[in-house]
Amino acid sequence: MAIDNRDRRHPLAWRRGTSPRAESAEAAGVLGTNAGAPRRTEVLERVEAGLDAQAERYWQLLALIRGEQPRPTTTPDYRWLAQALRAHG
């Protein structure tokens, strides 16, 4: 799947307080209009399958044990994206 500017904008949108709901024009802009409902459904399923804060925390702790810098959390980013996909799907 190609990465474009929409993929980079969604974390910034939720951090600015943008609502993922259907009436949010900014959320609709983040999602774009190129992906139709079947594609959004597929993306939503994949995003929700990967939303596991406990698994993310596990990997962060494992990095610490290994003496590595843990990755910053992405759970809030993808939770917002899932809400926006549901609202705009």
DRENNU-185645 format. One line per 5 residues: for each residue x, y, z of N, C-alpha, C. Coordinates in nm, 3 decimals, padded with zeros to 5 digits. Example, Ala and Ser with C-alpha at 12.3 -4.5 7.8 and 13.67 -1.06 7.14 Angstrom:
// DRENNU-185645
01.319/-00.569/00.780/01.230/-00.450/00.780/01.320/-00.330/00.780  01.285/-00.225/00.708/01.367/-00.106/00.714/01.290/00.003/00.787 .
***
This chain:
// DRENNU-185645
00.086/-00.117/00.000/00.000/00.000/00.000/00.090/00.123/00.000  00.062/00.213/-00.091/00.142/00.335/-00.103/00.113/00.431/00.012  00.215/00.500/00.057/00.200/00.599/00.163/00.195/00.736/00.098  00.096/00.814/00.134/00.088/00.950/00.082/00.069/01.046/00.199  00.042/01.171/00.169/00.031/01.272/00.275/-00.082/01.243/00.372 .
-00.190/01.181/00.329/-00.300/01.149/00.422/-00.249/01.060/00.534  -00.162/00.966/00.501/-00.109/00.875/00.603/-00.028/00.949/00.707  00.033/01.060/00.670/00.114/01.137/00.764/00.030/01.238/00.841  -00.089/01.272/00.791/-00.168/01.377/00.855/-00.254/01.326/00.970  -00.294/01.198/00.972/-00.389/01.156/01.075/-00.336/01.168/01.217 .
-00.207/01.138/01.245/-00.163/01.159/01.384/-00.169/01.306/01.425  -00.141/01.394/01.332/-00.145/01.537/01.364/-00.288/01.582/01.386  -00.382/01.527/01.313/-00.522/01.567/01.325/-00.575/01.538/01.465  -00.553/01.419/01.517/-00.607/01.389/01.650/-00.536/01.469/01.756  -00.408/01.496/01.738/-00.335/01.575/01.838/-00.382/01.720/01.842 .
-00.435/01.768/01.728/-00.492/01.903/01.725/-00.634/01.905/01.778  -00.688/01.788/01.810/-00.823/01.782/01.864/-00.930/01.765/01.757  -00.892/01.731/01.635/-00.988/01.709/01.528/-01.074/01.588/01.560  -01.204/01.605/01.548/-01.296/01.495/01.573/-01.292/01.399/01.454  -01.293/01.267/01.480/-01.297/01.172/01.370/-01.438/01.150/01.317 .
-01.536/01.220/01.372/-01.676/01.196/01.337/-01.710/01.242/01.195  -01.825/01.197/01.149/-01.868/01.220/01.011/-01.880/01.367/00.974  -01.914/01.454/01.071/-01.931/01.596/01.039/-01.798/01.671/01.031  -01.688/01.604/01.056/-01.557/01.668/01.055/-01.500/01.672/00.914  -01.493/01.792/00.859/-01.437/01.808/00.724/-01.287/01.775/00.723 .
-01.217/01.809/00.831/-01.074/01.780/00.835/-01.049/01.629/00.836  -01.130/01.556/00.913/-01.114/01.410/00.916/-01.140/01.351/00.779  -01.242/01.402/00.710/-01.271/01.354/00.575/-01.153/01.383/00.483  -01.091/01.499/00.500/-00.974/01.533/00.419/-00.856/01.443/00.446  -00.838/01.403/00.571/-00.730/01.312/00.607/-00.750/01.178/00.539 .
-00.874/01.132/00.537/-00.904/01.002/00.477/-00.902/01.007/00.326  -00.929/01.124/00.269/-00.930/01.138/00.125/-01.056/01.081/00.064  -01.069/01.097/-00.064/-01.189/01.049/-00.133/-01.157/00.938/-00.231  -01.030/00.901/-00.246/-00.993/00.799/-00.342/-01.032/00.658/-00.298  -01.031/00.633/-00.170/-01.063/00.499/-00.120/-01.214/00.488/-00.102 .
-01.274/00.397/-00.174/-01.417/00.374/-00.161/-01.449/00.294/-00.036  -01.578/00.270/-00.013/-01.622/00.198/00.107/-01.559/00.059/00.120  -01.550/-00.021/00.012/-01.487/-00.153/00.031/-01.342/-00.142/00.076  -01.269/-00.048/00.022/-01.129/-00.030/00.060/-01.118/00.019/00.204  -01.204/00.111/00.242/-01.203/00.161/00.380/-01.236/00.050/00.479 .
-01.328/-00.037/00.441/-01.363/-00.149/00.528/-01.242/-00.239/00.548  -01.169/-00.264/00.441/-01.049/-00.348/00.450/-00.943/-00.281/00.537  -00.923/-00.152/00.518/-00.824/-00.079/00.598/-00.866/-00.078/00.744  -00.996/-00.054/00.770/-01.046/-00.052/00.907/-01.022/-00.186/00.976  -01.047/-00.295/00.906/-01.025/-00.428/00.965/-00.878/-00.447/01.001 .
-00.789/-00.402/00.915/-00.646/-00.417/00.942/-00.601/-00.328/01.057  -00.653/-00.206/01.062/-00.616/-00.114/01.171/-00.664/-00.170/01.304  -00.790/-00.215/01.308/-00.845/-00.269/01.434/-00.772/-00.395/01.477  -00.729/-00.477/01.383/-00.656/-00.599/01.417/-00.523/-00.566/01.485  -00.463/-00.454/01.448/-00.335/-00.416/01.505/-00.344/-00.328/01.628 .
-00.467/-00.292/01.669/-00.484/-00.205/01.785/-00.480/-00.288/01.913  -00.365/-00.298/01.970/-00.350/-00.372/02.094/-00.248/-00.299/02.180  -00.297/-00.218/02.272/-00.210/-00.138/02.357/-00.119/-00.226/02.442  -00.168/-00.342/02.485/-00.085/-00.431/02.567/00.031/-00.488/02.486  00.005/-00.524/02.361/00.112/-00.576/02.276/00.214/-00.466/02.248 .
00.165/-00.345/02.225/00.256/-00.233/02.203/00.344/-00.210/02.327  00.284/-00.215/02.443/00.360/-00.197/02.568/00.462/-00.308/02.586  00.425/-00.430/02.548/00.518/-00.543/02.554/00.644/-00.512/02.473  00.626/-00.464/02.350/00.740/-00.434/02.264/00.823/-00.319/02.318  00.758/-00.223/02.381/00.831/-00.113/02.443/00.918/-00.164/02.559 .
00.860/-00.249/02.642/00.935/-00.303/02.756/01.049/-00.394/02.708  01.023/-00.471/02.604/01.127/-00.558/02.550/01.245/-00.475/02.498  01.216/-00.363/02.435/01.322/-00.274/02.388/01.405/-00.224/02.506  01.339/-00.186/02.615/01.411/-00.140/02.734/01.501/-00.249/02.791  01.450/-00.370/02.796/01.528/-00.483/02.847/01.652/-00.504/02.761 .
01.636/-00.485/02.630/01.748/-00.503/02.537/01.842/-00.383/02.536  01.808/-00.279/02.609/01.891/-00.160/02.612/01.868/-00.068/02.492  01.756/-00.086/02.426/01.722/-00.004/02.309/01.623/00.104/02.348  01.612/00.203/02.264/01.512/00.309/02.285/01.377/00.257/02.235  01.274/00.255/02.322/01.144/00.207/02.275/01.081/00.306/02.178 .
01.001/00.253/02.087/00.929/00.337/01.993/00.819/00.412/02.066  00.790/00.533/02.023/00.678/00.606/02.084/00.547/00.533/02.055  00.451/00.551/02.142/00.323/00.484/02.124/00.251/00.534/01.999  00.186/00.443/01.930/00.105/00.478/01.813/-00.042/00.443/01.833  -00.075/00.383/01.946/-00.212/00.341/01.971/-00.312/00.455/01.956 .
-00.290/00.574/02.015/-00.387/00.682/01.997/-00.404/00.723/01.850  -00.294/00.720/01.774/-00.302/00.755/01.632/-00.396/00.661/01.558  -00.376/00.533/01.578/-00.456/00.434/01.506/-00.597/00.421/01.561  -00.616/00.449/01.689/-00.751/00.451/01.744/-00.833/00.562/01.677  -00.771/00.680/01.660/-00.837/00.793/01.593/-00.869/00.754/01.449 .
-00.773/00.693/01.381/-00.793/00.654/01.241/-00.909/00.555/01.229  -00.917/00.459/01.319/-01.027/00.362/01.316/-01.161/00.432/01.337  -01.168/00.526/01.430/-01.292/00.600/01.454/-01.331/00.679/01.330  -01.234/00.743/01.266/-01.262/00.822/01.147/-01.308/00.733/01.032  -01.244/00.617/01.014/-01.286/00.526/00.908/-01.429/00.476/00.930 .
-01.463/00.447/01.056/-01.601/00.405/01.085/-01.700/00.518/01.055  -01.665/00.639/01.096/-01.757/00.753/01.080/-01.773/00.794/00.934  -01.670/00.779/00.854/-01.673/00.825/00.716/-01.688/00.712/00.617  -01.707/00.590/00.666/-01.718/00.474/00.577/-01.853/00.460/00.524 .
***
